[in-house]
Amino acid sequence: MSRMARCEVFDPEEVAIAHVYTRVCRRCFLLGDDPVSGTNFDHRKVWIEEYLQQFAACFGIDLIGFSILSNHFH
């Protein structure tokens, strides 16, 4: 079964609020302290924040809020 097109899900004439999240691959801790290697990857959180703000500006999206955790972000 295929997914519905975004134009069928969101009405372009209405304001919509969407909760979006993603996990990193294999549930690794790629965005904070990695308990296995002991390496800290906090610098990647800055990358994610910059990309979110850049994409929001490019696509005309109001980014209301976000949270970047060690193995996923909202």
N, C-alpha and C positions, 0 to 999 in steps of 0.2 A: 504494500500500500504506500503510495507516494504522499508526501507532505503537501499541505495546502500552500499556495503561493502567498507571500506576505501581503499582497494587495487584497487577497481574500480574507486575511486574518485581521489586518488593521485598516480601518477606514482613513484614507488620507485627509479627509475633511474634519476629523475629530482628533483631539489631543489624547494620546495614549501614554500610559505609564507601564513600563515593562521591567520585570525583575530578571536580570540576566546573570548567569554564573557559568563558570567553567572550572574544571579540575585539570591538574597537570597529569601527564602520562604516568601510568603505573603507580599512582598515589605517592609519588616521590615528593620529597620536601625540597622543591626547586626554588622556592621564594623566601627562604628563611634559614634557620639552623637545620642542617642535615644531621640527624642523630647517628647515621651510619658512618659518614666520613668526617663529621665534626666541622665541616666547612660552612661558613656563613654566606648566604646568597641574598642578603638584604638589598644589595645594589640592583638586583633585578626588579624589586618592587618599584624603584624609581622609574625604571624603563616602562613598566606596565602603566604606571600613573601618567607618564608623558604620552604614551600611545593612546590611552583612553581620552585624554584631553585633546590630542591632535585629531583623532577620529571623530570626536564629538563636534569639533569645529568644522571639519571637512563635510560631514554629513548633516549638519544643521540639527544636532541633537543636544538637548539640555541635559547635561549629566548632573542629576540631582545628588547623588552620593555614590560612594563605592567603598569597598573593603577588600584589602589585599592580605590574605593569610598565607601560611607557609606552603600549603598544597592546593589552594584554590582561591578564586576571587569572585566577588559579587559586583 
